[in-house]
């Protein structure tokens, strides 16, 4: 049973590339102003920009979750050989991406 959980997770994460096609990553907030020299209005504007980004990021993450949930098979035993192969390839890609990010 425990072996199916990682397989299902890998298959779901493998579909993230597809999910990105319909889920739009939000624009990052501008760099915050220097607190020592910024005016109150500049600080408030930066806070509003961050709040916008935070809300849009939550929407983006919800979108990804919905797409991954829709793509995840309900019963891992029903994976076709092609789906199993894609899941294995996705696991390798995820591992390579994790290694790249650690550098």
C-alpha positions in Angstrom: 0.0 0.0 0.0 2.8 2.4 0.9 4.4 1.9 -2.5 1.4 3.3 -4.3 1.4 6.6 -2.4 4.7 7.8 -3.9 3.7 6.5 -7.3 0.5 8.4 -7.2 2.3 11.5 -5.9 4.9 11.3 -8.6 2.2 10.9 -11.3 0.4 13.9 -9.9 3.5 16.0 -9.7 4.4 14.9 -13.2 1.3 16.6 -14.4 2.4 19.9 -12.9 4.0 20.9 -16.2 0.6 20.5 -17.9 -1.1 22.4 -15.1 1.2 25.4 -15.6 -0.3 25.8 -19.1 -3.7 26.8 -17.6 -2.6 28.2 -14.2 -0.9 31.5 -14.5 2.0 32.2 -12.2 1.5 35.6 -10.5 3.8 38.6 -11.1 6.2 39.0 -8.2 5.9 42.1 -6.0 8.3 44.9 -6.6 11.3 45.1 -4.2 10.2 46.6 -0.9 11.4 50.2 -0.3 14.1 50.9 2.2 12.4 51.4 5.6 14.9 54.0 6.7 14.2 56.3 3.8 10.7 55.4 2.5 7.6 57.4 3.1 4.6 56.0 4.8 2.7 56.0 1.4 5.5 54.0 -0.2 5.5 51.4 2.6 1.7 51.1 2.4 1.9 50.7 -1.4 4.5 47.9 -0.9 2.3 46.1 1.6 -0.6 46.3 -0.8 1.6 44.9 -3.6 2.7 42.0 -1.4 -0.9 41.3 -0.3 -1.9 41.2 -4.0 0.9 38.8 -4.8 0.0 36.6 -1.8 -3.7 36.4 -2.9 -2.7 35.6 -6.5 -0.2 33.0 -5.3 -2.9 31.3 -3.2 -5.2 31.2 -6.3 -2.4 29.8 -8.4 -1.7 27.1 -5.8 -5.4 26.2 -5.6 -5.5 26.0 -9.4 -2.5 23.6 -9.5 -4.0 21.4 -6.8 -7.3 21.2 -8.7 -5.4 20.2 -11.9 -3.3 17.6 -10.1 -6.3 16.1 -8.3 -8.1 15.9 -11.6 -5.1 14.1 -13.3 -4.4 11.7 -10.4 -6.0 8.3 -10.9 -8.3 7.3 -8.2 -6.9 3.7 -8.1 -3.2 3.4 -8.8 -3.7 -0.3 -9.7 -5.5 0.9 -12.9 -2.4 2.7 -14.3 -1.6 1.7 -17.8 2.0 0.7 -18.6 2.4 4.1 -20.4 1.2 6.0 -17.3 3.6 4.0 -15.1 6.4 4.9 -17.5 5.4 8.6 -17.4 5.3 8.4 -13.6 8.8 6.9 -13.4 10.1 9.6 -15.8 8.4 12.3 -13.8 10.1 10.9 -10.6 13.5 11.2 -12.3 12.7 14.7 -13.5 11.6 15.8 -10.0 14.8 14.3 -8.5 16.9 16.1 -11.0 15.1 19.4 -10.3 15.6 18.9 -6.6 19.3 18.3 -7.1 19.6 21.4 -9.4 17.9 23.6 -6.8 20.3 22.4 -4.0 23.3 23.7 -5.9 
